[in-house]
Amino acid sequence: MSSNRETTKSETAKGGIDPASMKSGFADFMIRSGAVRFGSFTLKSGRASPYFINLGVLGDGESIARLGEFYARALVAYGLAEKPDILFGPSYKGIPIAVSTAIALAKNHGVPMRFAFNRKEAKGHGEGGLIIGSPLKDGDRVGLLDDVMTTGKTKEETLDTIRSAAKVEVSYVLIAVDRMERGETDLQATEEFSQKYGIPVRSIANIREIAGSAAAGSMVTPERMQSINEYLKAYGGKARV
């Protein structure tokens, strides 16, 4: 399942949430909070990117609460809210995402949901282990929440962590923003991961949707939009085969 496919009428009706309106509101939130920035940024890969995504700047209760609300709305709009038994947020950025999303699901949508996250290293004293929060149990269906997916490598490590704790099924991965860049093949990293592991990957919005919303609100210049389009032409991946 691609995170960038067009919205269907059935999705629009789910939970009474219009995905297009949700994406627009999310884009505005991400840009105004500084979680998405446009300019020139050197990535870990060495690429010079015209956009940068960093949910780590959301450092207050109000912004984290709003982030969780958007994740929860996306889960409801995409029909994913009640598919898992537990939400999992990989350390470190996935931790506040999982917690705030579980709170928003219960408070705003009446969907009670367990949550868990992991340590980077196992604790040898006290309760011990790698997993904090609700214990993963055999047969659990897990919804994996994280910020972005650039190559999919870190998500593969998370799958190993989850599956080493219990015999679980990962129902989906939901990320905030799909960078739309290719992975190790010509496919987008999200599509590549989905095909490799048989796990659907969805995003609240992709970078074209966020940049387009920013351009419509005069928050991105035409020149900047051109550089984004050129970057995706050079490094973007195919949404599907």
N, C-alpha and C positions, 0 to 999 in steps of 0.2 A: 504494500500500500504506500503510495507516495504522499509526502507531507505537503505537496504543492498542487494536488489535483484540484479541480474546480469544485466549488461548493455545490452540493446537490440540494434539491427541494426538501428531501427527507431530513437532511442535516439542519436546515433552517428551522424546521418545526420542532426539533428535539429540545426539550426544556424551555421552549419559547425564546431561545437565544438565536439572534441573527449573526452568523459567523462574520459577515462583512463588517457589521457595526462593531463587533468585538475586536476584530483585527485593527480597525481604524482607531478605536480607543486605546488599544494596546500599543500601537505605534506612537501615538501622542504621549502616552505615559513613558515609554522607553526613551524617547528623544528628550523630553523635558527633564527627566530624571538624570540624564547623562549616561544611561545604561547602553545606549547606542549613540555613537559619535561618528561624524563624517569628517574626513580630512585625509591625512597620509600617515599610515601606521605600519611599522615593521613587525610582521608576525614572527612567531617562533620558527616557522618554516623558511623565513628569510624573504617572503613575498612582501611587497609594498602594497598594502590594502587601503582602499579609499573609505573603508568603514571598520569600526571596531565595536565589539559587543562585550560588555563586562557587567554582569549582574552583581559583581562584588561591590559596586559603588552604592548599592541600596543598603544604607546602614542605619535606618531608623525604623521604628515600628510601623508607622503609617505606610511607608513605601513597601515594606515586606508584606504587610497585610494586603495591599493592593495587588502585589505580584501574585500572591496566593489566590486572590479572587479571580484574576485572569486565568490562571492555570485551571481552577475549578470550573470556570465558565467554559473553557475550551473542552474539558473532559465531558461536560454535560452536552455541549453543542455537537461534539463528535460521537456521542453515544457511548462513551468509554467510562463514565463515572461509576457505574455499578459492575463493571466487568472484573476488576481485581478484588482481592480480599485485603490487600495491603499496598500502601504506597511506599516506594523505596527511593531515598535520595542519597546518591553517592557523595562521600566527603570530597571537598568541603562545601562547595557551592550548592550541591543538591540538598544539603541538610535543611536550611531555612525554607527551601522550595517545598519539600515534602511536608514539613510541619505546618507552614502557612496554608498549603493547599488542603490538607486534612481538616484544618480549622474552618476554612471557607466552605468546604463541601458540607460539613455538619451544620454550620451556622446559616448559610444562605440557600442550601439546596436540600437539606434534610437527609443527607447521605452520610451515615457514620462510617468512618474508615480508619483502620489501624495504620500506623506508619512506623518506619524503621530507617536507620542509616548506619553507616559503618565507620569504624576507626581506620586510620591509615595503617596502624600496627596493632596486633592483638595485645590485649591487656592481660598480664600474667597474675594479677592479684584482684581481690574484690570479686565482682561478678565475672571478670575475665571475658575472653572472646573478642570477636570483631564487631558484632552487631549490637546496636543500642536501640532501645524502643521496644516495640512489640516483637517477640521472637518469631522468626520465620519458621513455618511448620510444613511438614510434608503435605503436598496437595494444594498449598497456597497458590493463588493466582496473583502475580506481582505487577503493579504498574510502576515503571521506572521513570522518574522525573529528573531532568537535568537542565542545564542552561543552553548549551549548544552542542553540535556534533560537527567537528572539523574533519576528522579522518575515521572516526568510529573505534579507534584503538582503545581509548579509555573506557568506552562502553563495553568492549570485550572483556576488559579486566573486571569491570563491575559484574558482568554475568558470571564470571568465575567465582567472585566473592559470594554472590547470592546463592549459586548452586552448590557451593561447598558447605553452606549452612543448612540446607534442607533440599528435598526433592520438590522443586517448585516449577511453575510455568510462568514465564514472563509474557504477559498479555500484550504489552505495547511499551514503546518509549515515547514520552512527550517532552519536547524541548521548547524553549522560549522562542528562539529564532533559528531558522534554517539559513545558514550562510550560502547554501546552494552551490558550494564548491565540490569539485570531483574528489573522489577518494583515490584508491589505488588503480581504478579502471576509469573508463570514460563516464561512468555513472556518478550522480551526486552521492556524496558519502552516506546520506540518509537512505537512499534507495539501495546502495551497495550493501549496507548493513542489513536492511530488511530482507533482501534476497538471500544473503549468506546465512542468516539465522532464522528466517521465517517469522520475524517479529516486526509488526507494523511500526513505523516511525512517523509521528505527527509533530507539527510545530504549531504554536499559537499563531505565528506569522512567519513569512520568509522575508529575506532582506529586500527583495524587489517591492513587496507590499509595503514594508516600512518606509523605504526610500520614496516610493510613489506617494504615500500619504504625507511624508515630509515635504515633498515638492509641491503638492497641492496646497499645503499650508504655508508656502514660501519659506520653509525652514531649510531647504536645500536648493542651491542654485542650479540652473541648467548645466553649467560646466561641471559641477560635482556629479550630477546625474549621468552625464556623459562618461565621466571617469569610472563610475560604478558599472555602467553597461560595458565599457571596454574591459574592465577587470573580469567581469563574469564571462565575457566572450573568450577571454584568455584562459581562465581557471575554473569556470563553471562546469558543472557536470550535467549529464542527461537525466531527466526526471524518471524515465522508464525506457526499457529496451523496445 
